[in-house]
């Protein structure tokens, strides 16, 4: 599944166009590597998303094309959530 679609369907980001923009700005990593919107997401991958000063890391648990709002959170497991002091890009 494409990264931008996963972010939208899992409700980590509300709109697919925003997910694409965030990915293309270099604020999303898959398994520690910078990812673009068209990158492929697989079960078991670890995604890190930078939202302004907040950085969230999740592990992909399942992939579905569509899901209900109540079930969206079951697509991933929260690994880590942290707040950064400044809005610098992460250095891997």
C-alpha positions as CSV (number, residue, x, y, z in Angstrom):
1,X,0.0,0.0,0.0
2,X,1.3,3.5,-0.8
3,X,2.5,5.5,2.2
4,X,0.1,8.5,1.6
5,X,-2.9,6.1,1.4
6,X,-1.9,4.3,4.6
7,X,-1.5,7.6,6.5
8,X,-5.0,8.6,5.4
9,X,-6.8,5.3,5.9
10,X,-5.3,4.8,9.3
11,X,-6.3,8.4,10.3
12,X,-2.7,9.3,11.2
13,X,-3.2,12.2,8.8
14,X,-6.8,13.3,7.8
15,X,-6.4,13.9,4.1
16,X,-4.4,12.1,1.4
17,X,-3.2,15.3,-0.2
18,X,-1.8,16.5,3.2
19,X,-0.2,13.0,3.7
20,X,1.4,13.4,0.3
21,X,2.7,16.9,1.1
22,X,4.1,15.9,4.5
23,X,5.9,12.9,2.9
24,X,7.3,15.0,0.1
25,X,8.6,17.5,2.6
26,X,10.8,14.8,4.2
27,X,8.8,14.5,7.4
28,X,8.0,10.8,7.2
29,X,10.5,7.8,7.6
30,X,9.9,4.1,7.0
31,X,12.3,1.9,9.0
32,X,14.7,4.9,9.5
33,X,14.8,5.9,5.9
34,X,13.2,9.0,4.5
35,X,10.1,8.1,2.5
36,X,8.1,9.7,-0.3
37,X,4.3,9.5,-0.8
38,X,4.7,6.7,-3.3
39,X,6.8,4.5,-1.0
40,X,5.3,1.1,-0.2
41,X,4.3,0.3,3.3
42,X,4.3,-3.4,4.5
43,X,3.1,-5.0,7.7
44,X,5.8,-4.8,10.3
45,X,7.3,-1.5,9.0
46,X,8.0,1.2,11.5
47,X,6.8,4.7,10.5
48,X,8.0,7.9,12.0
49,X,6.0,11.0,11.3
50,X,7.0,14.5,12.4
51,X,4.0,16.8,13.1
52,X,5.5,20.2,13.9
53,X,7.1,19.7,17.3
54,X,5.6,16.2,17.9
55,X,7.2,13.1,16.5
56,X,5.2,9.8,16.5
57,X,6.6,6.4,15.7
58,X,4.2,3.5,14.9
59,X,4.5,-0.1,13.8
60,X,2.2,-1.2,10.9
61,X,-0.1,-4.0,12.2
62,X,-2.4,-4.5,9.2
63,X,-3.2,-3.1,5.8
64,X,-6.8,-2.5,4.5
65,X,-8.1,-0.4,1.6
66,X,-10.8,1.2,3.7
67,X,-11.8,1.1,7.3
68,X,-14.3,2.6,9.7
69,X,-13.1,5.4,12.0
70,X,-13.4,3.2,15.1
71,X,-11.2,0.5,13.6
72,X,-8.5,2.8,12.0
73,X,-6.3,2.7,15.1
74,X,-6.0,-1.1,14.8
75,X,-3.9,-0.6,11.7
76,X,-0.9,0.4,13.7
77,X,0.6,0.1,17.2
78,X,2.1,3.2,18.9
79,X,5.8,2.6,19.6
80,X,6.9,6.1,20.7
81,X,5.6,9.6,20.9
82,X,7.9,12.6,21.8
83,X,7.8,16.3,21.7
84,X,10.8,18.1,20.3
85,X,12.0,21.6,21.5
86,X,12.4,23.0,18.0
87,X,10.9,22.3,14.6
88,X,14.1,20.9,13.1
89,X,14.0,18.0,10.7
90,X,15.1,14.8,12.4
91,X,18.6,13.7,11.8
92,X,18.9,9.9,11.3
